[in-house]
Amino acid sequence: MDEDLQPSHVDRLAIAKQRMIRYDLQGRDIRDPMVLKAMARVPRELFVPAEYYACAYDDRPLPIGLDQTISQPYIVALMTQVLQVDSNCTVLEIGTGSGYQTAILACLAQEVFTIERLEALAKRARSSLGQLDLDNIRLIVADGSLGWPGPIQFDRIMVTAGVQQIPGPLLEQLRTDGLLVAPVGTSSLQTLTLVRKRPYGITSQAICPVRFVKLIGRHGFQD
């Protein structure tokens, strides 16, 4: 092939993103058009280390340093879809990580409050998120298992790290009829679980087996 006709790196990423949307998301069970639109809008390559740039749209988790990962695109889309986020929702995200899931949520929600335990990851996430046209994100460094500081409640809560059980402070900060999604189980294997807070109590629904890094904190795993 003539060198001038070779696809550029940007073109290859665009093709990879289209493949991700068509096969890894629509080809499975991601049907929410707003979730698909958000996944198409956010450039995942902004949130992965340089050495994984070419793999940005592979449907697999990738290392982001400090023993943390960016979740595979399908799981990001699935968690977002089951959480039923819309423009009226305030969302609390526990575990900012790379900031990719944060960006997806911010494309859909009224406002996203996100907590990261590790300062280095939070700094990197702020830098990546700052390259996008999103002004509805509040990010702090804190113990996410304690929830957001102060008397506040959220319509939706997403936990992006494994927990043995849903931390009590997060359930307290979930509004009545609100939804919470989290990987619940052991340190090595969890079940993605959707929780709804009803006036009469908590109901839960198992979604699928998953494997996330542990949520470290007072109401999570111990470091």
HUTACOR-V348226 format. One record per residue. PSI is psi in degrees with one decimal (NA if undefined). NEAR is the number of other C-alpha atoms within 10 Angstrom. Layout:
BEGIN
<<PSI	NEAR> <PSI	NEAR>>
END
This chain:
BEGIN
<<137.4	5> <138.7	5> <-33.6	6> <-19.9	7> <-4.9	7> <136.7	10> <138.8	11> <168.7	10> <-39.3	11> <-42.1	10> <-41.8	11> <-38.9	13> <-40.1	20> <-40.9	15> <-41.9	13> <-38.2	17> <-42.1	23> <-41.3	14> <-42.9	16> <-49.2	20> <-47.0	21> <-45.5	14> <-47.2	13> <-25.3	21> <-69.0	21> <-32.3	16> <-10.3	12> <-116.0	12> <24.4	12> <110.7	20> <-19.0	14> <116.8	15> <-30.5	11> <-35.6	16> <-44.7	24> <-39.4	18> <-41.6	14> <-41.7	18> <-32.9	25> <-30.4	16> <-41.2	14> <124.9	18> <103.5	20> <-25.2	24> <-22.0	18> <-19.0	19> <6.5	24> <151.4	23> <155.2	14> <-36.1	12> <-14.5	8> <9.6	15> <-46.6	15> <-17.5	15> <11.2	16> <-32.5	25> <12.7	24> <143.9	17> <70.1	16> <154.9	14> <153.2	17> <144.8	17> <142.2	14> <12.3	18> <162.3	14> <33.0	9> <27.0	7> <164.0	17> <159.8	17> <128.4	24> <155.7	22> <147.8	16> <-39.8	22> <-44.3	23> <-38.8	20> <-48.0	19> <-41.7	26> <-47.6	20> <-37.9	22> <-41.2	22> <-46.0	18> <-22.2	16> <-14.1	22> <53.8	16> <135.2	23> <-178.2	18> <-6.7	12> <-4.6	11> <137.4	18> <133.0	21> <134.3	29> <125.5	28> <127.6	24> <109.8	27> <78.3	27> <-41.4	28> <-126.4	27> <-23.3	30> <-4.1	26> <-50.5	25> <-36.4	26> <-46.1	26> <-41.4	28> <-46.1	23> <-40.0	32> <-25.0	23> <-19.5	24> <-32.7	22> <165.6	21> <-45.8	16> <144.5	21> <125.4	25> <122.1	21> <140.7	27> <129.6	25> <135.9	23> <-32.0	20> <120.0	16> <-40.8	12> <-40.6	13> <-39.8	21> <-41.8	22> <-43.9	15> <-41.1	16> <-42.1	22> <-41.3	17> <-44.9	15> <-46.1	20> <-30.1	20> <-14.6	11> <-3.8	9> <157.9	13> <66.4	9> <123.7	12> <23.2	12> <32.8	15> <132.3	18> <121.8	13> <130.6	18> <160.7	19> <118.4	17> <178.6	19> <105.5	21> <-24.8	29> <-13.8	24> <-5.5	18> <-172.7	25> <137.9	22> <137.1	10> <169.9	7> <93.1	7> <147.2	11> <157.5	20> <150.5	23> <-33.4	21> <143.7	26> <131.9	29> <126.8	24> <118.9	26> <30.1	24> <153.2	23> <138.4	27> <151.2	27> <-32.1	16> <161.0	14> <123.3	21> <133.3	18> <-43.6	12> <-29.6	14> <-39.7	22> <-35.6	21> <-32.8	15> <-0.3	21> <126.4	23> <154.9	19> <133.7	18> <9.1	15> <165.0	20> <144.2	25> <134.6	28> <137.2	25> <151.4	23> <116.4	31> <127.9	25> <-139.6	21> <-178.0	16> <-18.1	16> <-16.4	11> <132.8	17> <169.9	22> <124.4	20> <123.2	25> <132.1	21> <124.3	20> <135.7	23> <134.3	21> <112.5	18> <162.2	13> <-28.2	9> <0.7	7> <-164.9	9> <133.8	12> <152.3	11> <153.8	13> <126.1	12> <133.1	13> <-58.8	15> <161.2	12> <142.0	13> <168.8	16> <109.5	18> <159.9	25> <161.3	18> <145.7	24> <113.9	25> <130.7	18> <179.6	17> <-36.5	13> <21.3	20> <-149.8	20> <152.6	16> <139.7	9> <NA	8>>
END
